């Protein structure tokens, strides 16, 4: 399939085939796609928790509005953001820039100082919202990659973040669960499988300025 046909193929799966699992290569593709996602200033203020543990998945169902996809999916992906974010992350980023690109400090430092000042003047609430917005970019990228790789998915906001944090012990990593993405393969009897995709006419969503 080409890209558009793959996106038409994709839908929010309501019932996964619990007997089918992603290959190691497919999981690796999703991990790398997450790591290659665009983020503001390239700071990557996100972590991805990859769960392939039916006991934990079952425990999380009750914290996910009892959505069965959480258990039946091959893997459960949880996108997390830091509970507390500081300008130390800018220092880590530019250390990595210097290591990978060997960029001179004379070039790095003006931008480094700018980003440090930008972060230090924001409240933790503002920083959390900023980072949470990056999570939506990441899940959008993962959904597209899933479609291209013929991996089914179901993006979720309907879950209790605090309970996920507790079950997955995320606070020990200064993280909070932000978005959930079960991935796997659609069941043959998923009632949504053969329904036509409902979208507005393209002329209703595109404004062209020539």
C-alpha positions, -999 to 999 in steps of 0.1 A, spaced: 0 0 0 11 36 -5 11 61 23 -25 73 18 -39 38 14 -21 28 47 -36 58 65 -71 48 52 -64 12 64 -57 25 100 -85 29 125 -88 29 163 -90 -8 170 -117 -18 194 -108 -55 196 -73 -70 192 -65 -106 185 -50 -116 218 -32 -146 202 -11 -125 178 21 -107 189 44 -82 173 78 -94 162 110 -81 179 117 -63 146 83 -45 147 88 -35 183 123 -22 175 108 -2 146 83 15 170 110 22 196 132 38 169 103 58 155 96 72 189 132 82 194 132 99 160 101 119 166 104 157 162 102 176 195 105 212 204 142 223 201 151 186 198 151 183 236 131 150 237 113 156 270 96 122 267 100 85 277 82 55 263 73 26 285 69 -6 265 49 -32 283 46 -69 272 34 -84 305 -2 -97 306 -4 -95 344 4 -58 343 -18 -51 313 -47 -68 331 -41 -47 362 -42 -15 340 -76 -23 324 -95 -11 354 -76 21 353 -84 25 316 -122 28 318 -122 -10 314 -111 -8 277 -102 -44 268 -76 -33 242 -52 -27 271 -51 -64 279 -56 -79 245 -30 -59 226 4 -75 219 22 -45 236 11 -15 256 30 17 249 28 45 275 41 79 266 54 97 297 66 132 305 87 145 334 68 156 366 96 181 371 116 197 343 147 218 347 173 236 325 197 207 334 180 190 304 194 217 281 229 211 294 225 173 287 212 181 252 242 203 243 266 179 258 251 153 234 253 178 205 290 184 212 297 146 214 279 137 182 286 168 161 317 182 178 302 216 175 323 243 190 311 260 222 312 294 205 284 282 182 265 262 208 265 286 238 243 314 225 215 289 217 222 270 249 219 302 270 187 311 252 170 278 259 182 278 295 167 312 301 134 301 284 130 271 307 140 289 339 114 316 334 86 292 330 66 276 358 65 238 363 29 239 351 39 257 319 67 233 314 45 203 319 20 215 294 48 222 269 62 187 273 27 172 271 22 188 238 54 169 226 37 137 236 9 143 211 35 148 183 50 115 193 18 95 193 9 110 159 42 98 146 37 63 161 2 61 146 16 68 111 44 44 115 20 17 127 -1 22 96 28 20 73 41 -12 90 6 -27 91 5 -27 129 -29 -20 145 -33 6 173 -57 25 194 -47 59 208 -61 65 243 -65 95 266 -91 76 286 -71 63 316 -62 74 351 -27 87 350 -22 86 387 -30 49 388 -7 41 359 20 60 377 14 38 407 13 5 389 43 12 367 63 30 395 68 60 373 73 85 400 106 69 409 117 80 374 102 115 377 76 106 351 39 107 347 18 87 322 4 110 295 -9 89 266 -15 52 260 -12 33 228 -21 -4 227 -6 -20 196 -10 -54 179 -34 -69 153 -71 -64 148 -94 -93 156 -114 -107 127 -146 -100 145 -138 -64 154 -170 -46 144 -151 -16 133 -128 -35 110 -148 -32 78 -166 1 84 -159 30 60 -137 57 74 -157 89 83 -138 120 73 -149 155 61 -145 163 25 -109 174 19 -121 208 7 -137 214 41 -104 209 60 -78 224 36 -73 261 30 -50 269 1 -32 302 -2 -15 307 -36 
